[in-house]
Each structure stands twice: as structure tokens, then as C-alpha cells.
């Protein structure tokens, strides 16, 4: 059996404090495979190695910073955002509608 050096194990309240997500959002990420899976150290007790949580946070921050650098498709700087759905009625159209 191979021994792994783990500095610290975090229970879910500590993980949630670090990742700033709700319990349901965090568990959804874990189930989707986008967040680290817990280690079951005994029945009813799940823990995450601190290093895995720190690495996950660092990856999310890096991805968010990269996304901010990329230009938004279809919108040039200063161009208004295109809306979906029906166009809004002007104040004049609303007055005549009554």
C-alpha cells in the first residue's frame, strides 16, 4: 500500500467556507466531476485533502481571470448588449395602449 503525505483533511463545513459555495452547489460540482471527490474515512464521514481544495480554487480563479480577458463574442467595446425576446414598448406606445 502506497502512503500519501496529506497535510490536512477538511470536513464539509471547512470546504464550504473556502470555496464560497452553498452545500448543494458544492455537492453538485462534486457529482458532476468538476470538483474533487471526498475520501470516505468512515461511515458518514467524508473529507477532502486541503491541497485538492486549494488546487481546485486556484484553477477556478485562473479560469475566471482568463474568461475576463477574452472579448465577448458579438459585442465590440462600447456596443450595447442585444436583448432576447420581444422589444420593449416605448412610453408613448404604452400611453396609447390604455
C-alpha positions as CSV (number, residue, x, y, z in Angstrom):
1,X,0.0,0.0,0.0
2,X,1.4,3.4,-1.0
3,X,1.4,6.1,1.6
4,X,0.4,9.6,0.6
5,X,1.5,12.7,2.6
6,X,-1.6,14.7,3.3
7,X,-1.1,17.8,5.5
8,X,-4.7,18.4,6.5
9,X,-8.2,16.9,5.9
10,X,-11.2,19.2,5.6
11,X,-14.8,18.3,6.6
12,X,-17.6,19.8,4.5
13,X,-18.1,23.0,6.7
14,X,-14.5,23.9,6.2
15,X,-14.6,23.2,2.5
16,X,-17.7,25.4,2.1
17,X,-16.0,28.2,3.9
18,X,-13.1,28.1,1.5
19,X,-15.0,27.6,-1.8
20,X,-17.7,30.1,-1.0
21,X,-20.5,27.9,-2.4
22,X,-23.6,26.5,-0.8
23,X,-23.7,22.9,0.2
24,X,-25.9,21.9,-2.6
25,X,-23.8,23.8,-5.2
26,X,-20.6,22.2,-3.9
27,X,-22.1,18.7,-4.0
28,X,-23.5,19.3,-7.5
29,X,-19.9,20.2,-8.6
30,X,-18.6,17.0,-6.9
31,X,-21.2,14.9,-8.6
32,X,-20.5,16.5,-12.0
33,X,-16.8,15.6,-11.5
34,X,-15.7,19.3,-11.7
35,X,-14.7,19.3,-8.1
36,X,-12.6,16.8,-6.1
37,X,-14.3,13.8,-4.7
38,X,-14.3,13.2,-1.0
39,X,-12.4,10.5,0.8
40,X,-14.7,8.3,3.0
41,X,-12.7,7.8,6.1
42,X,-15.6,6.1,8.0
43,X,-19.3,5.6,7.5
44,X,-20.9,9.1,7.4
45,X,-17.6,11.0,7.4
46,X,-16.3,12.5,4.2
47,X,-13.2,14.6,4.0
48,X,-11.2,16.4,1.3
49,X,-7.4,16.9,1.3
50,X,-6.7,20.6,1.8
51,X,-4.2,20.5,-1.2
52,X,-7.0,19.3,-3.6
53,X,-9.4,22.1,-2.4
54,X,-6.6,24.7,-2.8
55,X,-5.8,23.5,-6.3
56,X,-9.5,23.5,-7.3
57,X,-9.9,27.1,-6.1
58,X,-6.7,28.2,-7.9
59,X,-8.0,26.5,-11.2
60,X,-11.4,28.3,-10.9
61,X,-9.7,31.7,-10.3
62,X,-7.4,31.2,-13.2
63,X,-10.3,30.2,-15.5
64,X,-12.3,33.2,-14.3
65,X,-9.4,35.6,-15.0
66,X,-8.9,34.1,-18.4
67,X,-12.6,34.5,-19.3
68,X,-12.4,38.1,-18.3
69,X,-9.6,38.7,-20.7
70,X,-11.4,37.1,-23.7
71,X,-13.7,39.5,-25.7
72,X,-17.4,38.9,-25.6
73,X,-18.5,37.4,-28.9
74,X,-20.6,39.7,-31.0
75,X,-20.2,42.8,-28.8
76,X,-17.5,45.3,-29.7
77,X,-16.3,47.6,-26.9
78,X,-19.0,50.2,-26.2
79,X,-21.6,48.2,-28.2
80,X,-24.9,47.6,-26.3
81,X,-25.9,44.1,-25.4
82,X,-28.5,42.6,-27.6
83,X,-31.7,41.6,-25.9
84,X,-33.7,38.5,-26.5
85,X,-37.5,38.3,-26.8
86,X,-40.0,40.9,-27.7
87,X,-38.7,44.5,-28.0
88,X,-39.8,46.8,-25.1
89,X,-42.6,49.3,-25.8
90,X,-41.8,52.9,-25.6
91,X,-43.6,55.2,-23.1
92,X,-45.6,56.7,-26.0
93,X,-46.8,53.2,-27.1
94,X,-47.8,52.4,-23.5
95,X,-49.9,55.6,-23.2
96,X,-51.7,54.9,-26.4
97,X,-52.4,51.3,-25.4
98,X,-54.7,52.3,-22.5
